């Protein structure tokens, strides 16, 4: 996930591969890092997970079955013929510019394309994010259950689905460290677009969805 340095000077001593420590300041709308300290210049001692079976743009998405906030089984293949937007979040995410921002983007999509798009938000914390927890989270975002589904499932299945979109994650200090990806899937079930991170604008996402609708 992206972190924004409070001061550009804090970045002068680090380079790709540096292992660092920093202080994370979390505000109501954004977060930033301060007092960056370099611990080492090598990642050789840190086992970083890698995405497995990532799908390329234009390829057909493999089917999967997860459980929505109402406890119903949901198959991706069941949405063939519809445009689908999909992202990964978790309800306890403490950073306002990551999961909450992604959910805010989907809330705008729900208003921009009412009844025309399917929204799937998959939790990266399935052991905590039960259907009941996801139902409460959906209520907070005024999610229309006919349009916007929040999905959970067995941890190994969630990890498999996340890998198809290049998302990696792991538990750390009572939180989930994760990359972010938002996907648009066309009516034929093909991956039409993939936005990495959470710093893109809602308008950029809406433009990609509109372009997908325009395809034959």
N, C-alpha and C positions, 0 to 999 in steps of 0.2 A: 504494500500500500504506500502511497506517497506521503512524505512528510515535508513540511515547508519550514525552512530555517528562518528564524526571526531576524537574523542579521547575515548578509552575504559573507561577512568576514569569518563567520563560523565555518564556512565551507573551504577556506583557503588551505587548510592543513590535511584535508582528506582527499582520497582518490578512489577510483573503482577498486573494490576488494578490501578496503579498510574496514576493520572492525571497530565500532565506536560505541560510546555511551553518551547519553544526552538527557536533558530534562524536558519532559513533554508538558506543555502548557495547553490545557483544554478550555476553550471558551464556549459560549452558547452557540456560535455559528461557525467557528473554525478552530483549528489547533495548530500549534507551531512548536518547533524544537529550539532549545537554547542550551548554551554551555556544552557544545559538542566536544568530546574528549576522545582522542584516538587511542585505542587499546593495542591494536596490531595492524599490520598491513596485509595480512593473509587470511583467507577464509578456509584454509585447509583443515582447521579443526572444527568447522561448523558444518554438520550434515544438512544441506539444504535440499528439500524435496523438489522433484521436478514433475511437471505435468505429464500424464500418461495418455497416449492415444488422442492427442489434440487434433481436432477436425479443422481442415483448411477451408477458407472461404470458397463457396460454391459446392462443397460436398454435402451429401445428404446426412442429416444428423441421425445417429443411432437412437433407437427408441429406448425409453426408460419408463419405469413406473415408480412414483412416489406417492406420498399421502398429503392431502391438503388440510387446511385449517378446520375443515368440518369432518375430518377423519375418512374422507373418501379417497379411493385409489384413483390416481390421475396418470394417464399414459400420454407421452408427448405425441405419439402417432394419432391420438384422438383429435388433434387440432389440425390435421391436414386440411387444406383448403382455406386456412386462416393465417394471417400474419401474427407471429408470436414474438414478443420481446421477453428476454429472460435475463435475470441477474442473480447475484449471490450476496446474501446479507446474513447478519445474525442479530437477534433482538437486543442482546446486551452490549452491542458495539458502543464503545465510549467516545468515539471520535465523530463529531458532528459533520465533518467534511468527507466521511467515507460512507458507511451504511445509511445513515439518515439522508445524506445527499442523494444516494442512489434511489432510495424510496421516494424522495421528493420528486425526482425525475419521473418515476413511474406514476406518481399521483397526477403529474401534469399530462402524461400520455393518456391516462384514463379520461381526463377532461377533454383533451384535444381530439381523441378518436373514440368517442363514446359508442360502445357496442360494436366497434369495428376491429378491435385488436384484443388478443389474449396476452395477459401479463403474468409471468411466472417468476416468483421470487423464491429462491432455494436457500434454506438455511445452511450455514457452515458449522452450526453448533447443534446437531440433531439430538444429542443426548439431553440438552436442556430445552431446546425449542420443540416442545411437543405440539400437537395440533391445538390444544387449549391455549398455550402460550402464543402461538402464531395467530390464533383467532383474536386475542386481545391486541396484538400488534397491528393486525389488519384493521381493527376498529379504530385504533389511534390514527391511522392514515385514511380513514373513510373509504376503505377499499370495497368496491362493489364485488361481491363474491361470484357474480356471473362473469366477471371480466378479469379480476386480479386474484390469483391464487398464490398462497404461501405454502411451500412444500417442504416436507421433512421425510425421513426414511432411515433405514439402517445406515450406520456410518460408512460402511464399505461401499454401499451403493451411491451415497452422496459424493464420496470421494471419486468414484468412477465417473459420475456425471460431470463433476467439477473439472476433471482432467480433460474431458472433451473440449472444454472452453479455455484451457490453459490456466486454470485457477489452481493455486497451491495454497495450503494453509496448515497450521499446526497450533496446538494449545500452548500458551505461554503466559505465566503470571496471571491466572484466572481470566484470561482473555483469549481471543483467537487472532493470531497473526495471519494475515492472508493477503493475497493479491486480489485485484478486482477486475471483473470483466462483465460487460453488458452486451448481449447478443441480440440480433434480429434474425429471425428465421422466416423464410418466405412460405408461400402457400403450398409449395411442393415439398416442404420439409428440408430445404437446403439452407445452410448457413449463409445469410446474405451480407451480414456485417458484424464486426466485433470491435467494440470500444474497450480498450484496456485502461485501468485506473478509474478514478472518480472525478477528475478535474475537467472533463468535458462539460459543455453546457447542455441544458435541457433542449435548447433549440437545435443543437447539432444532432441530438438523438431523434428529435421529431422530424428533422429533415431526412435522416436515414430511413425512418419508418415510412415517411411519405414516398420516398423514392422506391421503397420495396412494394408499396401498394401500387405504384405506377407500372411495375413490371407485368408482362403478360403471364 
